Amino acid sequence: MKYILFILLFILSVSLYSDNKVEFRASTSHTSVGIGERFRVTFEINTTPTSFDAPDFEGFRVLSGPMQSSSTSIQIINGEQTRIQTYSYSYFLEPLEEGSFEIKPAKALVDGEYYNTNKVPIQVVESDEPSPATVDTTDPYDIKTEDLDDLFIRAYASKNNPYQGEEVIITYKIYTRIPVTRYSMDRLPSFQGFWSETLTDYDEPMEPTTKNIDGQRYKVAEIIRVAVFAQKSGNLIIEPLQVECLVRRTETRRRESLFEDFFSSPFDRSRTVRETIKSNPIELDVKPLPVKNQPSTFTGLVGEFQLSASLDRDNIQTNDAVNLNIKISGNGNLRMAEFPSVDFPLNLDSYYPRISDNIRTSSSGVSGSRTFKYLLIPRTEGNFEIPPLKFSYFDPKNEEYKTLLSEKFVLTAEGKPLSTASEGRINRENARYIDEDIRHIYMHEINLQPLGNMFFRSFLFYALFTLPIAIFAVFMVLYQNKVKNKSNSAIMRTKRANRVAKKRMKKAGKLLKQNKENKFYDEIFKTLWGYVSDKMNIPISELNKDNVKEKLNMKSVPVDITDELINTLAHCEYARFAPGDKEKNMDEVYFMTHDTIVKTEKWLSKNNKNNRTKK
């Protein structure tokens, strides 16, 4: 009975005993670290805190934490029992720049009173050796375990010494020896100096595999693949990819009691923490394209390509339209393909080609085709010979330029041309007159006038005399109308609506060619809303789809034209944020906007003309 009572008193005394002095301190694993080097900061307190507030870690990136742990120890010295319980909070940090820094004090609340840790000085110096997160290697078999952590990312380049414009595939892989519950990637590197195409879908990660590196087993999964095309030569660096991971880390706790393993749960031994990891940067030595033997038809494409061309028809009527289709297909950056220069014959009108893309991306790279469709209209009858088309590119495998030729085309036009068929075509070349320098003898009758028939007081005399007065009167009437119209701002806005819309569409076309997506859509919105505002005389502040529809109905605009204009406004808003091929969406928006304005303007002009006729 005495022994039982003694044991109970002993347990009670241990549980009630605590040191009244609160100790709260901070420590680091290193006092001097290099750029990119990880280190640990630990905050320890010898009692149970009500709350804990970490400092802001200014000048450092928090890679993971806080990782909490606790330990308990009991000491008996000269018959006195001492129970010490310690709580620790650990963070892994990475310095952002060189210099002298301080880890500011952390704050904890104990029994209604706040306690602060000491400040910890940290000296950040330039790293002499790459840190584990930024080891620069492009060969997975060169990885050594002494240089690595249990979680890291590696970036590999398919080629380290490409030509300018040549495709290089960058593959990012994650290696781990700990459970990763989730990882996220806010954005890809900027790829400064490169044109980039994403090849694989980040939302559908590859099935992980197992790899043995120096006796350590890692699970390896491919995160994403990107094709890059260097836009200039020289030494170019691809920045590291940064990924945030949620990982399960096991806490190592010191066993202080024989009963601890019995009462503790295995689920208390691990916790989920957030860690930020970065891949190695990749350095590419980009070779310039050779200047020797570079053909004049070379436009900058590098890869392997084929050329095909065809005419829709080779026999048409004069002033009918026919399409010349030029298709460039193969492997490489087809989005940079420019339309080939074609020397069309005289009196065969040609228009700016319409471009359509069928470009595919896969894990092996970028491939597909780009088609240029020229609209041709013969203005006179006869045979029009289109010379063979030339297309040149650089083949990096054989390190030489190659020129492809299409077949020659002959277009036959039949039928008499219109009287105005050749207007506007003189700018092709100077007009040529044949057999006009020496004229033939005039063989027709000559109208002779009797002698003495004077010009003075003749009909022609009076007509020429009164003509300036009539011209001046007409000018004054037109001038008065112009002044009157200028005083009416609504009439002036209506008249200039189409002209302003044409200027804006021309500017949008340039932005479309330059692939400036945000500025393109801004200009399209200005074009549509500006045209409607000017044409319908609606103030900008009152512009909305309901007002536009009401104004169009008041002008008796057909329902199909009204609906097409409203649908175009809605489609423009949707296409700006729609997923898919951005260039294809921009092309559709451009041509839809152009067609809608043309149809609306044509109907309104025709309606106004009919109204004036009735008056």
Protein Blocks (a to p, Z undefined) as FASTA:
>chain_A
ZZmmmmmmmmmmmmmgccfbdcdddddfbfbdcehiacddddddfbdcfbdcddehioia
cfbdcddddddddddeehiacdddddddddddddfbecddddddddddeehiacdddddd
ddddddfbdcfklcccfbfklpcfklpcfbdcddddfbfbdcehiacddddddddfbdcf
bdcdfbacekgoiacddfbdfklccddddddeehiacddddfbdcddddfbecjdddddd
ddddddddddddddfbfklmmmpcfklmpccddddddddddddddddddfehpafkbgoi
acddddddddfbfcdcehiacddddddededjfklpccddddddehiacddddddddddd
dfkbccdddddddddddfbgcdddddddddddddfklopacdddddddddddedjddfkl
mgoklmmpccddehklbccddfbdcddddehiafehpaklmmmmmmmmmmmmmmmmmmmm
mmmmmmmmmlmmmmmmmmmmmmmmmmmmmmmmnopaklmmmmmmmmmmmmmmmmnopafk
lgcfklmmmmmmmnopafklmmmmmmmmmmmmmmmmpgcjfklmmmmmmmmmmmmmmmmm
mmmmmmmmmmmmmZZ
